[in-house]
Each structure stands twice: as C-alpha cells, then as structure tokens.
Amino acid sequence: MPASLDFRRIRHLLAAVDEGSLTVAAQTLGISQPALSMSVKSLEQELGVALLTRHRHGVRPTPYAEILVASARAIEGELGQAAMRLRQLKAVTAGSVSVGCGPAESSRLLPMALIRLRRTHPNIRVVVEYGLNESLMPLVASGAIAFALSSVPSQSAHAELEHQALFVDSAVVVARSSHPLARRRSLTAADLAPWPWVLARRRELERNALDQLFTDAGLPPIAPEVETTSASLMKTIVAQSDFLTFVPHEMIHWEEKARLLRPLKAIHSAWARHVGLTFRRGVVLPDAAALLADSLRKAAAGFAAHSAPARSP
C-alpha cells in the first residue's frame, strides 16, 4: 500500500461498496456525491486499478476492490479490539479493575473477596471476565485484565506471566445426592465406567487427571455423552439425572451444603490443583487491582482448614 494512502479514502470506498450507490454512500458519510466520487477516483489513480464498476442501479466492487475491502475490514476489526482493550485498561487505572475468574473460583472465593473489598473500599468497581484458562491467560498477557483467579500450572507456558498459589484443591467424582452410587462405601473405576458422564474438554487439567485414573485401572478413558466449558451446565445435568462428572471439589461447595450434589466415595486421582493469581510479569498493579488481589489472599487464607498448604508452583 503506498505510503500516501490514507484510511479516510478507504472508508469512502467501504461505504460505496456497502451501499452499492455513490449517492447513498455520500449521504451516509455526510459528504457530497461529487466529493465521494473524487475520493474514490483519486484512490484508483493512486493504486493504478479500477475499484468500482458503474451500472444503472449503482456501483459494484471490482476484484481489486474486494481485496482492499477485505484487508480494510480486518484492520477495522483490529482497531475495534484495540479500542476495547484501551477502555478496559483505562478502567483498571481509574478506580476500577477488570479481572478474570475460573468456574470453581467464582463459586465462593471471589464472592468472599468482593464482599470483603466492598466493606473497606465501596467505591471500587469490579468487572469480571468468566472463563477457562485457555481464554483467561491471553487476556492477562495482553493487559486486557489486571490478573486472573484460576488454576495455576506448575510451570507456566507463558514467559510473560507469573503465578502465585493461594490454596490447593482436589478433584472429585460428583453425583446427585440420590444417585444409586451415592451410598456405596467403596467404588472402583469399573463401577463408575458404565454411567453417563458430562465432562470438561480434554484440554482441561481435571479431564486429563480423570483419563489417567481410568488408564491406571486398566480401563479406557471415559467417552462422555456431553463435553462443555460450562460449569453450570455440568452441575445442572448431574443434579437432575444419573450423570456423573469430575470437577474441583470447590466447584460444588454450595450444592454439597444444600445436599443437591455429593462427591462419591470412589477411587480418586492423586492430582490436586493449585488455585492462585496470574499476573503479567514485571507489571505493577494499579491500586484497585492490588486491593482486590490482597482481598483474595486474605479470603483464601481461610481455606487452609480444608485443603493442603499452597506452595508456589
């Protein structure tokens, strides 16, 4: 693209292509039709190709224009994403904080920390991006969120990220409280295999741990009837049917207290997950983000009674 080519003329071309008429496009842009025609003509002269063909009903793009329009739309999309990230970063630095949170942590730890934070700093506004690590880690790395509260790995796959463990959680096989297996004192992998399962996708850490549990028992990994990224969907299906699932114990805290779901007394994976905070390495948190991170550390300290001590991964 020539150095003198400006995006204003590209926008004029986009409007002409979208409307299919120079007259309508000019009205949409708030300029005169001759000015629009001159802008498109100068762009054609700059590139040395015809961009529009005229017909009695208006204009249509040439193959050259279609290439230029596709690139321009990609640029507009990138600029839109950049603008969104700038707005989020501005919010983080102006008494607000945008953070990410995993499914299990949104059940209890984050709400506890938010309630604690509101008591001391009621004017801080918090925006929470909910998701699994595969979506949260890129957001931390890009600066779109200040940090993430989720499972933290023993070794980071991202050199630009650092992790701080808060507590250790285990994974459990879960059923509804009235499930036929619920009162069994001892269960093997063979007892669990015939039942329907709803599980996280195979990329997730607990799914890999469940596969290993069955492999160690000499059985093929579970082929679930349902795979999902939704913790709510997993719990709802299990609560209303004979489905089983395998999730972090913390994820069913409230359902277990309400006697809707229960962990089965089955063989369990030795796998445990570290729950913690993920930050961009070397970046000092804005005040609002630092206050929320501190509130999370204090709330997590109370989890020590029912979990193994956390260590830095």
Backbone torsions as a table, in degrees:
resi	resn	phi	psi	omega
1	MET	NA	128.1	-178.9
2	PRO	-57.2	149.9	-176.7
3	ALA	-62.6	-29.5	-176.0
4	SER	-83.9	-5.0	-177.9
5	LEU	-71.5	118.2	-178.1
6	ASP	-104.6	154.7	-174.1
7	PHE	-72.1	-18.5	178.1
8	ARG	-59.8	-45.3	179.7
9	ARG	-68.8	-32.5	175.2
10	ILE	-62.7	-41.3	177.9
11	ARG	-63.0	-37.3	177.2
12	HIS	-62.1	-43.2	178.1
13	LEU	-63.7	-42.7	178.8
14	LEU	-58.2	-43.7	-179.9
15	ALA	-62.7	-41.4	180.0
16	ALA	-64.4	-41.2	179.4
17	VAL	-67.8	-43.5	-178.4
18	ASP	-64.3	-41.6	-175.9
19	GLU	-85.2	-25.0	-177.2
20	GLY	71.7	13.3	-177.9
21	SER	-154.0	130.6	177.4
22	LEU	-67.9	-34.9	-179.1
23	THR	-65.7	-48.4	-179.9
24	VAL	-66.7	-40.4	179.5
25	ALA	-61.9	-41.1	178.7
26	ALA	-61.6	-41.5	178.0
27	GLN	-63.6	-41.7	179.2
28	THR	-62.7	-39.7	-178.2
29	LEU	-80.8	-16.4	-178.5
30	GLY	77.7	29.6	176.6
31	ILE	-127.7	172.1	-179.9
32	SER	-79.0	156.5	179.4
33	GLN	-64.8	-40.0	176.3
34	PRO	-62.0	-37.2	179.4
35	ALA	-65.2	-39.8	178.5
36	LEU	-66.0	-44.2	178.7
37	SER	-59.9	-41.6	179.5
38	MET	-64.9	-38.5	-180.0
39	SER	-64.0	-45.3	179.6
40	VAL	-67.1	-39.6	179.7
41	LYS	-63.4	-41.3	179.3
42	SER	-65.7	-33.2	177.2
43	LEU	-67.6	-40.3	177.3
44	GLU	-63.0	-42.5	179.1
45	GLN	-65.0	-39.1	179.6
46	GLU	-61.2	-42.0	-176.0
47	LEU	-89.4	-18.9	-179.5
48	GLY	75.4	24.3	178.5
49	VAL	-139.6	157.9	174.4
50	ALA	-83.4	133.6	-177.5
51	LEU	-106.1	-28.2	-179.2
52	LEU	-129.7	142.5	169.9
53	THR	-110.4	135.6	-178.1
54	ARG	-93.6	141.9	172.2
55	HIS	-140.5	176.9	-170.8
56	ARG	-67.4	-18.7	179.5
57	HIS	-98.8	-3.4	-179.5
58	GLY	147.4	-133.5	-178.3
59	VAL	-135.0	156.5	173.3
60	ARG	-137.7	151.3	-177.9
61	PRO	-74.2	145.5	171.5
62	THR	-83.1	169.4	175.4
63	PRO	-55.9	-32.9	177.1
64	TYR	-64.8	-42.7	-179.6
65	ALA	-65.7	-37.5	-179.1
66	GLU	-61.7	-38.0	176.7
67	ILE	-65.6	-44.5	-178.7
68	LEU	-66.1	-40.9	-179.1
69	VAL	-65.3	-42.0	179.8
70	ALA	-61.0	-43.4	178.7
71	SER	-66.1	-39.9	-179.0
72	ALA	-64.5	-39.5	179.5
73	ARG	-66.8	-36.9	176.7
74	ALA	-63.3	-40.3	178.2
75	ILE	-64.3	-43.2	178.8
76	GLU	-60.8	-39.9	178.2
77	GLY	-63.1	-42.9	178.3
78	GLU	-64.0	-41.4	178.8
79	LEU	-64.6	-36.5	176.8
80	GLY	-63.9	-42.3	177.4
81	GLN	-63.7	-41.4	179.1
82	ALA	-62.5	-40.9	179.3
83	ALA	-63.8	-39.8	178.4
84	MET	-62.9	-43.8	-179.2
85	ARG	-66.3	-35.9	177.0
86	LEU	-64.3	-40.8	178.1
87	ARG	-64.0	-41.6	179.5
88	GLN	-65.4	-42.1	179.1
89	LEU	-65.3	-38.2	177.8
90	LYS	-62.5	-40.3	179.4
91	ALA	-63.9	-38.8	-179.4
92	VAL	-62.6	-34.5	-174.9
93	THR	-93.7	5.6	-175.4
94	ALA	-127.8	47.2	177.4
95	GLY	82.8	6.1	176.6
96	SER	-125.5	162.7	178.8
97	VAL	-144.4	134.2	174.5
98	SER	-107.4	125.7	-178.3
99	VAL	-133.9	163.6	174.7
100	GLY	-107.0	153.7	-178.9
101	CYS	-147.6	135.8	176.9
102	GLY	-80.6	166.6	-175.6
103	PRO	-58.8	-48.4	-177.0
104	ALA	-66.5	-38.3	-176.4
105	GLU	-71.2	-23.0	178.8
106	SER	-76.8	-13.7	-178.6
107	SER	-72.6	-38.2	-172.2
108	ARG	-143.2	-49.9	-172.8
109	LEU	-63.7	-50.1	-179.1
110	LEU	-63.4	-46.4	176.4
111	PRO	-56.8	-41.2	178.0
112	MET	-59.8	-43.8	-179.0
113	ALA	-67.5	-38.7	-179.8
114	LEU	-66.1	-39.9	177.8
115	ILE	-64.7	-42.4	178.1
116	ARG	-62.3	-44.3	-179.2
117	LEU	-64.1	-39.2	-177.8
118	ARG	-65.2	-30.6	179.8
119	ARG	-64.5	-35.5	-175.5
120	THR	-99.6	-28.7	-177.8
121	HIS	-138.3	74.5	-173.5
122	PRO	-67.5	-13.7	-176.1
123	ASN	-92.4	-4.1	179.3
124	ILE	-78.2	130.0	178.6
125	ARG	-101.0	132.7	-176.9
126	VAL	-118.1	130.1	174.7
127	VAL	-111.5	125.6	-175.1
128	VAL	-113.1	124.7	174.4
129	GLU	-97.0	114.7	-176.1
130	TYR	-92.4	135.7	177.0
131	GLY	172.0	179.2	176.1
132	LEU	-88.1	168.7	-176.3
133	ASN	-56.6	-35.0	-176.8
134	GLU	-61.4	-26.2	176.7
135	SER	-98.3	-27.4	-175.7
136	LEU	-78.7	-40.5	-175.2
137	MET	-60.1	-43.3	176.4
138	PRO	-61.8	-31.8	178.9
139	LEU	-68.4	-37.8	175.9
140	VAL	-66.2	-45.8	-176.9
141	ALA	-62.0	-35.0	-178.1
142	SER	-83.0	-12.6	-177.0
143	GLY	86.7	5.6	178.9
144	ALA	-66.7	-29.7	173.6
145	ILE	-127.6	153.2	-176.0
146	ALA	-70.5	-40.9	177.3
147	PHE	-164.1	171.6	178.1
148	ALA	-123.0	143.0	173.2
149	LEU	-108.7	111.4	-173.8
150	SER	-170.6	-170.9	172.7
151	SER	-64.2	139.0	176.7
152	VAL	-116.5	136.4	-175.7
153	PRO	-78.6	162.5	175.9
154	SER	-69.9	-30.6	175.6
155	GLN	-135.9	126.7	-177.4
156	SER	-73.3	138.8	175.8
157	ALA	-86.6	-4.4	-177.8
158	HIS	-120.6	115.5	-178.1
159	ALA	-63.7	-24.9	-176.7
160	GLU	-85.7	0.6	-178.2
161	LEU	-113.1	149.8	172.2
162	GLU	-131.1	150.8	-173.2
163	HIS	-122.5	147.2	176.0
164	GLN	-130.7	115.0	-178.4
165	ALA	-75.6	142.4	179.1
166	LEU	-111.4	-44.0	177.3
167	PHE	-160.0	172.6	-177.7
168	VAL	-114.7	132.7	178.2
169	ASP	-119.6	155.5	177.4
170	SER	-111.3	165.9	176.2
171	ALA	-105.6	144.4	-176.1
172	VAL	-135.5	152.1	170.7
173	VAL	-79.4	129.6	-172.5
174	VAL	-121.6	139.7	175.7
175	ALA	-138.3	168.6	172.3
176	ARG	-68.5	155.0	-174.2
177	SER	-61.7	-28.1	-179.5
178	SER	-99.0	17.3	179.8
179	HIS	-64.7	145.8	178.9
180	PRO	-55.8	-25.3	179.7
181	LEU	-89.6	-5.3	-168.7
182	ALA	-64.5	-31.5	-176.1
183	ARG	-101.0	5.7	176.5
184	ARG	-71.7	133.7	-177.1
185	ARG	-79.3	-22.1	-177.5
186	SER	-147.9	131.0	-179.8
187	LEU	-132.1	144.8	176.2
188	THR	-109.7	171.3	176.2
189	ALA	-59.5	-36.1	179.2
190	ALA	-64.6	-33.1	177.3
191	ASP	-67.6	-32.8	-174.8
192	LEU	-84.3	-29.8	-170.7
193	ALA	-57.7	-38.9	-174.3
194	PRO	-72.6	-15.6	-173.7
195	TRP	-80.6	155.2	176.7
196	PRO	-70.6	146.3	-176.7
197	TRP	-128.0	145.7	167.8
198	VAL	-121.5	124.2	-171.2
199	LEU	-137.4	161.5	170.1
200	ALA	-68.0	163.8	178.7
201	ARG	-67.1	159.5	-170.9
202	ARG	-62.7	-21.0	178.7
203	ARG	-66.9	-25.4	-173.4
204	GLU	-75.0	149.5	-172.4
205	LEU	-61.7	-43.3	-177.6
206	GLU	-69.2	-29.6	176.9
207	ARG	-66.3	-42.8	177.7
208	ASN	-62.3	-38.0	179.4
209	ALA	-66.1	-39.2	178.2
210	LEU	-65.9	-41.3	176.7
211	ASP	-57.2	-43.0	-178.5
212	GLN	-66.2	-37.0	179.2
213	LEU	-58.5	-45.5	-179.6
214	PHE	-73.8	-36.0	177.3
215	THR	-62.2	-42.1	178.7
216	ASP	-62.8	-27.9	179.0
217	ALA	-87.0	4.7	179.2
218	GLY	78.6	20.7	-178.9
219	LEU	-116.8	154.7	176.2
220	PRO	-69.6	151.4	177.0
221	PRO	-58.3	153.5	179.2
222	ILE	-62.9	135.1	171.7
223	ALA	-104.2	95.6	-171.7
224	PRO	-70.8	148.4	174.0
225	GLU	-71.0	-28.7	-178.7
226	VAL	-134.2	132.3	171.5
227	GLU	-119.3	138.6	-175.6
228	THR	-157.3	158.3	171.4
229	THR	-97.2	1.1	-175.3
230	SER	-96.8	114.0	175.5
231	ALA	-65.2	-37.7	179.8
232	SER	-61.9	-42.0	178.9
233	LEU	-64.9	-42.7	178.2
234	MET	-56.0	-51.5	-175.5
235	LYS	-66.2	-37.7	-178.9
236	THR	-66.7	-43.9	178.7
237	ILE	-61.9	-45.0	-178.0
238	VAL	-65.4	-41.3	-177.9
239	ALA	-65.6	-23.5	-173.8
240	GLN	-110.6	9.4	-174.8
241	SER	-156.3	-170.6	176.7
242	ASP	-92.2	9.8	177.3
243	PHE	-62.5	150.8	171.8
244	LEU	-115.6	159.4	172.8
245	THR	-144.8	172.6	-179.2
246	PHE	-135.9	107.3	-172.3
247	VAL	-139.9	164.9	172.9
248	PRO	-58.2	138.3	-177.4
249	HIS	-57.1	-36.9	-178.3
250	GLU	-60.9	-26.0	-176.2
251	MET	-66.6	-25.3	-176.8
252	ILE	-109.2	20.6	-175.5
253	HIS	-52.1	-52.8	-174.7
254	TRP	-73.4	-37.0	178.4
255	GLU	-66.7	-32.7	177.2
256	GLU	-70.3	-41.0	178.0
257	LYS	-63.4	-35.3	179.9
258	ALA	-83.1	0.5	179.3
259	ARG	61.2	35.1	174.0
260	LEU	-92.7	-39.8	179.7
261	LEU	-126.5	157.9	176.3
262	ARG	-150.0	145.9	172.4
263	PRO	-74.3	135.5	179.7
264	LEU	-78.8	151.6	177.0
265	LYS	-83.8	64.5	-176.2
266	ALA	-107.2	173.3	171.1
267	ILE	-63.3	139.4	-176.0
268	HIS	-120.3	149.0	173.9
269	SER	-67.0	144.3	175.6
270	ALA	-75.9	-4.9	-178.1
271	TRP	-65.6	135.5	173.6
272	ALA	-130.8	146.6	-179.2
273	ARG	-109.4	140.3	173.4
274	HIS	-87.4	127.0	175.7
275	VAL	-99.0	133.9	-178.1
276	GLY	-168.7	-165.1	-176.9
277	LEU	-109.1	141.2	175.8
278	THR	-119.2	126.2	-178.0
279	PHE	-121.7	164.5	167.3
280	ARG	-76.9	129.6	-177.0
281	ARG	-62.5	132.5	174.7
282	GLY	79.0	4.3	-178.8
283	VAL	-101.6	127.1	178.2
284	VAL	-80.4	127.6	-179.0
285	LEU	-69.8	140.3	169.5
286	PRO	-60.1	161.9	-174.3
287	ASP	-55.5	-46.4	-176.4
288	ALA	-62.5	-42.2	179.8
289	ALA	-67.1	-40.1	179.8
290	ALA	-64.5	-38.1	179.5
291	LEU	-66.0	-41.2	178.9
292	LEU	-67.5	-41.2	178.2
293	ALA	-60.3	-40.7	178.8
294	ASP	-66.5	-38.5	177.6
295	SER	-63.7	-37.0	177.9
296	LEU	-67.0	-40.1	178.5
297	ARG	-62.5	-41.9	-179.2
298	LYS	-68.5	-39.8	178.5
299	ALA	-66.4	-39.3	-179.0
300	ALA	-68.6	-24.9	-179.6
301	ALA	-59.7	-29.7	179.6
302	GLY	-75.8	-10.1	-179.7
303	PHE	-82.4	-10.6	-174.8
304	ALA	-59.8	-27.7	-176.3
305	ALA	-65.0	-26.4	-177.9
306	HIS	-119.2	15.6	179.0
307	SER	-142.2	164.8	175.9
308	ALA	-70.0	154.8	178.7
309	PRO	-62.4	138.1	177.9
310	ALA	-79.5	142.2	173.8
311	ARG	-128.7	154.5	-179.5
312	SER	-65.2	128.2	-177.1
313	PRO	-70.5	NA	NA
